[in-house]
Amino acid sequence: MAPTVDSHDIGEAWVAFQWADHLSRRHDVTVLTYRKRGAPQIGPQLPNARVIEWLEPPLLGRLERFNSLLKPGYFAFERKARRWIRREAADAAPFDLAHQVVPVAMRYPSPLRRSGLPYVIGPVGGSLESPAGFRDQETGPWYQRLRGLDRWRLRRDPSLRATYERATCVLGIADYVADSLSGLRVKRLEILSETALPAAPAVPQREQVEVTAARPLRVLFVGRVIRTKGARDLVAAMALLRDVPVIVDIVGDGFDLAACKELAHAEGLSDSVRFHGRRSKDEVEQFYEQADVFAFPSYREPGGNVVFEAMGHWLPLIVCGRGGPSAAVDAECAVVLQPRDPDQLARDLAESIRALALDPERRTRMGAASRARLEQVGLWEPKIDRVDQIYASILTSA
């Protein structure tokens, strides 16, 4: 069950494709999904699965960001899926269990709550609140503020409550999901990240060298440039690092890009902070290969596939201890910061970057630990192995 599946897309559509593809190689899988207008058919992308796809309602594709965030077409999908499941049940379709893998955000009721099937939902996440010190800087389209209703709805919306209380198992991206669901009678909660890499990239461990004016430290950020992702705080940190040869590459686009550029210009950082906009996957790979450190200081991040990508390239990491990235890493491969307000986060980022710049041996150790950690928690085959164990335990106890 996934309202969006597409191997050619990004975000949740790509994540859902990976789940459907890997599961259908092991099991007899039926996929219920929508197809975006103008997108390629989903069936040929999943040759090992039976695919039931409906065409997305008209007009939604014209509002891509709004559609991606709030998914107004989801409720039409939910009705279609519920009716389809009911018809299949009347025909005695031999389903053993069901699994809804996306949306990741915990704001969408699942049609499975009324199916009578044992079902798994997730990995789910989101519903994180920003630290109080950041909230007055968070601007953007009005619909982004609707996220503030998530926790209230989890406790008051009967369809959402039923979605999680009737699930045989809920998969949560990180430990914070337990807090989000604390007011519900959840039968079983397992922690598992929502995404992974197909394989560890075939790149050798890099040699970390002494940082000099001729060979500055290269710090990389990859992601949507919105306020909560922390790119602006990374720019602010650079204003505190004028004594250290450092270049920050910011790869991505978003609502906060203009503010980041204005701050870099005001602080005279045009030579040391470089904005590259949105780039192709191949181009992003090149940035990973050129980097020495990966910084992703998102202070409200449900997941984050970019962390796994950086780990695959033997990079030491700097992340915030709120959400999925901090659950993906450990103390051996990452510096984990606790964000309270922008000034504090910028100072801590600067201190962490300075310490890594001055210690190439530490960077090498952390990079090796990143790669080892990826192989433990960030690859699809081990992840599907674990999901198979969960499935088996559900079917054994049914």
C-alpha positions, 0 to 999 in steps of 0.5 A: 500500500503506497499512494505514490510509487515511482522509480524515476521520482524522488522522495517518498515515491522513490522510497516506496518503489524500493520497498515494493521492488525488494519485497516483491523479489521475495514474496507474492506482492500486490501493490495498490498505488496512484500514478501521477499524470504524465508519469510512466506506468508503474506496472513495468517498473515492478515486474515481480508484483501485481500492480493496481494503479489509479490515475491521480486526480487532475490539477494536483500536479500543478501544485507540486510542493503543496501536493508533496507536503499535504497530499490532498489526493491521498484521501481519494486514494484511501477511498479507492483502496478501501473499496478495492480491498473490500471487493477482493475480500468478498472474492476470498483473495488470499492475502496473508498480511498488508503493509502500508509503507508511505506516507511517512508522516503520521497524518494520514489514516490508512484504509487498512484499518477497516480491512480485517487483515493483520497489517504493518504500517511504516516506517513512519515519522514526522510530527516533530516540533521545532525547538522554541528558539528557531520558531520565529525564523520559520517562514514559508507557505501557509500550508507548512504551518498545518504541520502544527496540527499533527500531534493534536490530530493523533490524539483526537482524530478517530481515523488516525487513532484507529490506524495505529491502534489496529495495526499489528505492528508499527514501524517507527523511523527513530525512537522519537516516534514512541513519544509521538504515539504515547497517547495511543494503545499501540500493539507493537512498535519496532524502530527501523529507518524508512530508506536505505541504499541498494549497496555501499558505493564502490568508492575507496576510503579517502586519505584525509590530509592536513588542511591548509590555505591551498587545501581547505576543508570541504564541508558538504550539505545536500538537501532541500534548503528550507529553514528546518534543514539548518543550511542557514545555521551552517552559513552562520557558522562560517562567519565564526570560522574565518581563521580556518580554511574551510569551504562549504558547498550547499547543494539543493534548492528551497524556500530558505535559499534566498535568506542563506545567500543574503546572510553569506553576502552580508558576512562577506562569505561569497568565497567560502560558501558556494551555492550550487542549487539542485543538481542531478544524482550523478552531480551530487555523487561528485560532490560527495567524492570531493567532500571531507565532512558532511554536515546536515544540521536539520533540527526537525528531520524525520529521516534523511537518505542523504546521511546514508549516502554520505556514510557510503562515501566514508565521510565523517558527519555532523548532525543534530540529535533530533529525528532520523539522522541521529538514529542512523549514526553513532558516536564513532562516525558523527558529531551529534549536536543538540540545537536550542537556538540559531546562535548556539547551533551556529557556534556548535557547528563552528566548533565541530568543524574547527575540531575536525579541520585540525585533526585529519586522523580523527576524520579518517577514523570517523569516515571508516566508522561511517562506512561500517555503520552504513553496512550495519543499518543502511542497506536494503537487503539487511533491512528487508531481512529484518522486515521478513522476521517481523512478518514471520512473527506476525503470521506465526502468532495470527 
